Amino acid sequence: MKQLRFLSVFAGILWIAVGVSALLLSLVALIIRVELYNFIRANLPVLVTAFEPLVSKNLVVQEIAGIALGVFCIGFGRGLSNLRSWARPIAVAFHIGMAIFILAITLVVFTILRDGGFSPTLSTVILGLGCALAFGLGFFGYRLSSQDAIDVFTPITIPPPAKSAPAICPTCASKLDMDSNSCRKCDAPLDDIPPRNAKLVEQIDEKTKQEYTITLGKDRDNKIGRDHEGNTIKLSHKSVSGRHATIEYVKGGGLHLHALDDTYGTYVNDLLVRDVKINDGDKIRLGEAEFTLVVDSASKNNAEKNT
């Protein structure tokens, strides 16, 4: 899926470049054609008839079509590079159609060169390049019709986590009303209580685990990255960026994972995220490094003591 995402973004950028080129060339051609027509009519009226096929205003439809094509390619390219769902079916039909068109043109050119006495090497090279380009476009269009492409182009919406209150007040150890935001006995605000401790657990192999302690508390964050001086948790994975992500406790909102300069993505339970609340047991992936979040809350400990 990563390769498909990269190819889609790259193809979208190429189509934007094609659209910009077509738009600029069409605008320049339109200006030249209109100005040339006006110049000949004003200064050389005797040549109007002779140059009519070249400068006639009736032919501006070509430039207008080029401008429309340029605008379409720019819009289509932006949709493809931004992984918009509406761009995928257009890209499937567009690339497969382009593949068939290029293959047909290649066969025609090959036949002309072969029958015209040109070098067999030149004919073979053109045939090979044309077929390779047609195959690449067709294969890309085919891949965009797969289920993986549908998943890549489907917007990810992460619902906000359900608000939960601990069963036991960590301050006075009395039972809590699950619908209340504070303890009715001591008025301790439940949302202001950070977990007792938390850690990221990496499964190295069947018998080996690596644990990374998360420093908790209000206004404290844990910067995660690869061998960076300012990081709280330093990882050696090549797919982890220097400043990849940070985990912090947000007052009234629990633990939050924030993606920073993450070249290879930040995922929670296989969903690409930028800023999301994380909970005990969540599967966190930074690039190719996979971890499980283990949270030990104060309320959980008190609940176990009182059972």
Secondary structure, DSSP 8 states (H G I E B T S, - for coil): -HHHHHHHHHHHHHHHHHHHHHHHHHHHHHHHHHHHHHHHHHH-GGGHHHHHHHH-GGGHHHHHHHHHHHHHHHHHHHHHHTT-TTHHHHHHHHHHHHHHHHHHHHHHHHHHHHHTT--HHHHHHHHHHHHHHHHHHHHHHHHTTSHHHHHHHS------------SB-TTT--B--TT-SB-TTT--BGGG---SEEEEEEE-SSS-EEEEEE--SBT-EEEEEES-TT-SEEE--TTS-TT-EEEEEETTTEEEEEE-S-TT-EEETTEE-SEEE--TT-EEEETTEEEEEEEE-HHHHHHHHT-
